[in-house]
Amino acid sequence: MHLSYALALTKGTLANPTAKDNDGAQLVGRLGLQPAMGLKLGLSGAYGLYMNDGIERARDFPTGQTAESFNRIIFGVDLEYTRGLIELYAEAVRNEWEVPNLEENSLGSTGGYIEGRYTFYPGAYWALRYGRLGFDKIAAGQGGKEPWDYTVQRVETGLGYYLDRNVRLKLVTQLNFKEDFPGKKEEHLVSVQVASTF
């Protein structure tokens, strides 16, 4: 069994890297575990101030509070599993932002994906991925509660082929769905991509 870990203290946050002018910092950490060959598990998180000091000059900013009164927390779990020609990846992430002037005191969202990949010929593979991003409900202003943004789901599948070690050709189909969206609820695309690493 293999254990790995990382810990950092930074200015700014993942949500707002430019928030370096407040008096706080962000704590970031990750714990990784490999209990068996081909299986990796991870747990990560971050906590810190995410507002710029300039927000305090906003007309509706609460009296007596500062940018340092509100934090952002994120934590996630991830999984990686490989066996022979099959690879599996999954991740789930929870975000929460403490915000002023909100009955619930915070905005939250939960997202994640699961992806599988199968290599069926040397250099060639097929992949399938499903992802979802959902948002917490907040007071709607006229009674009841509604999500603060629209839930998005995505299904993506495609074929890939390595032309050489650093160049990959991909044919991808992507299906996008928005729940309760007043406009177009579905947007789909097909693309051909060439990706290169240096």
C-alpha positions in Angstrom: 0.0 0.0 0.0 1.3 3.4 -1.0 0.3 6.7 0.7 1.0 10.2 -0.5 0.1 13.6 0.8 0.5 17.3 0.0 -0.3 20.5 2.0 0.1 24.1 0.9 -0.8 27.6 2.1 -1.4 30.2 -0.6 -2.7 33.7 -1.3 -5.8 33.8 -3.4 -8.0 30.8 -3.8 -9.0 28.2 -6.5 -12.2 30.2 -7.1 -10.4 33.5 -7.4 -6.6 33.4 -7.7 -6.5 37.2 -7.9 -7.8 37.6 -4.4 -4.4 38.3 -2.9 -5.2 41.7 -1.4 -7.2 40.4 1.6 -5.6 39.6 4.9 -6.2 35.8 4.7 -4.9 32.8 3.0 -6.0 29.5 1.5 -5.2 26.1 3.0 -5.0 23.3 0.3 -4.4 19.6 0.9 -4.6 16.2 -0.8 -4.3 12.7 0.5 -3.7 9.8 -2.0 -3.9 6.1 -1.4 -2.9 3.2 -3.6 -4.3 0.1 -1.9 -3.6 -2.3 -4.8 -1.9 -2.3 -8.2 -3.9 -0.3 -10.7 -6.2 1.3 -8.0 -5.7 4.8 -6.7 -8.0 6.8 -4.4 -7.8 10.4 -3.5 -9.2 13.0 -1.1 -8.6 16.7 -1.5 -9.9 20.0 -0.2 -9.3 23.7 0.2 -10.5 26.4 2.5 -9.8 30.1 2.4 -10.9 33.7 1.7 -12.0 34.3 -1.9 -13.1 37.9 -2.0 -11.0 40.9 -3.0 -10.9 43.8 -0.5 -12.5 46.1 -3.1 -15.8 44.3 -2.6 -16.2 46.2 0.7 -16.9 49.4 -1.3 -19.9 47.9 -3.0 -23.2 49.7 -2.2 -25.0 46.6 -0.9 -22.0 45.1 1.1 -23.1 44.5 4.7 -22.0 47.1 7.3 -19.6 45.8 9.8 -18.3 42.9 7.6 -15.2 42.7 5.5 -13.8 40.5 2.7 -12.3 38.4 5.4 -15.8 37.5 6.7 -16.5 35.1 3.9 -14.7 31.9 3.0 -14.9 29.3 0.3 -14.6 25.5 0.9 -14.1 22.8 -1.6 -13.6 19.1 -1.1 -13.5 16.2 -3.5 -12.9 12.5 -3.9 -11.3 10.8 -6.9 -10.7 7.3 -8.2 -8.5 5.8 -10.9 -8.5 2.1 -11.9 -6.6 0.4 -14.7 -6.7 -3.3 -15.6 -5.3 -4.5 -18.9 -6.7 -2.4 -21.7 -9.4 -0.7 -19.6 -9.0 2.5 -17.7 -11.6 4.1 -15.4 -11.6 7.5 -13.8 -14.2 9.2 -11.5 -14.3 12.4 -9.5 -16.9 14.2 -7.3 -16.5 17.7 -6.0 -18.5 19.8 -3.5 -18.1 23.7 -3.5 -19.5 26.2 -1.1 -19.1 29.9 -1.0 -20.1 32.0 2.0 -21.9 35.1 0.6 -23.4 38.2 2.1 -27.1 39.2 1.8 -28.3 35.7 1.3 -30.9 33.9 3.5 -29.0 30.6 3.2 -25.6 32.2 4.0 -23.9 30.2 1.2 -24.0 29.2 -2.4 -23.2 25.5 -3.1 -22.7 23.3 -6.1 -21.9 19.6 -6.5 -20.3 18.1 -9.6 -18.7 15.0 -10.8 -17.9 12.7 -13.7 -17.1 9.1 -14.6 -15.0 8.2 -17.6 -14.0 4.9 -19.1 -11.5 4.2 -21.8 -10.8 1.0 -23.8 -7.7 0.5 -25.9 -8.8 -1.9 -28.7 -5.8 -1.6 -31.0 -2.2 -0.3 -30.4 -2.5 3.4 -30.3 -6.3 3.4 -30.8 -9.0 3.8 -28.1 -12.6 4.4 -27.4 -13.7 6.6 -24.5 -17.1 7.4 -22.8 -17.6 10.1 -20.2 -20.7 11.3 -18.2 -20.6 14.5 -16.1 -23.1 16.4 -14.1 -23.0 19.8 -12.3 -25.9 20.7 -10.0 -26.6 23.8 -7.8 -28.2 24.1 -4.4 -31.6 25.7 -3.9 -32.0 29.2 -2.5 -35.0 31.4 -1.7 -36.7 32.4 -4.9 -37.9 35.8 -3.6 -41.6 35.1 -3.9 -41.8 32.0 -1.7 -40.3 28.6 -2.4 -36.8 27.7 -3.4 -35.1 27.3 -6.7 -31.6 26.2 -7.8 -29.3 29.3 -8.2 -28.2 28.0 -11.6 -29.3 25.4 -14.1 -28.2 21.8 -13.7 -26.0 20.7 -16.6 -25.4 17.1 -17.8 -22.9 16.1 -20.4 -22.3 12.8 -22.3 -19.2 12.6 -24.4 -17.9 9.8 -26.4 -15.2 9.4 -29.1 -12.4 7.6 -30.8 -8.8 8.5 -30.4 -5.6 7.5 -32.2 -2.0 8.3 -31.5 -0.3 9.3 -34.7 2.9 9.2 -32.8 4.0 9.5 -29.2 3.1 13.2 -28.9 0.3 13.7 -31.5 -3.2 12.4 -31.0 -6.2 12.5 -33.4 -9.7 12.5 -31.9 -13.3 12.2 -33.2 -15.7 13.3 -30.5 -19.4 13.6 -30.0 -20.7 15.7 -27.1 -24.3 15.8 -25.9 -25.2 18.7 -23.5 -28.5 19.0 -21.5 -29.7 21.8 -19.2 -32.6 21.1 -16.8 -35.4 23.7 -16.5 -33.5 26.1 -18.8 -35.9 28.6 -20.4 -34.0 28.6 -23.7 -32.5 25.8 -25.7 -32.2 22.8 -23.4 -30.0 20.7 -25.6 -26.8 21.5 -27.4 -24.8 18.9 -29.2 -21.7 18.9 -31.2 -19.3 16.7 -33.2 -15.7 17.6 -33.6 -12.4 16.4 -35.0 -9.4 17.4 -32.8 -5.7 17.2 -33.1 -3.8 17.4 -29.8 -0.1 17.7 -29.4 2.2 17.8 -26.4 5.7 19.3 -26.4 
